[in-house]
Amino acid sequence: MALPSINYAPETCALCEGKGRFGDAGLKCPACNGLGSLLVAQPSRPCGWCEGKGRVGEFGDRCPTCGGAGWVHLMRG
């Protein structure tokens, strides 16, 4: 029995909004490792916890479900 193939495509990182830098100090984005995008299983789906924003809560903390990426089913390197 063959396993179904999964196609991945780049999507913009929600935490850094595709800039690769995060926060006032301009540190490398922890969600995308400074790349500005991530490989996401297609069809892409926004994270249900943060609604694709990468942040949750009153203080805009990084989403614990997607790690700030804003997407579900990421290819982690």
Protein Blocks (a to p, Z undefined) as FASTA:
>chain_A
ZZddddddddddfklnonopgcjkopacfklnonopacddddddddfklnonopgcjkop
acfklnonopahiadZZ
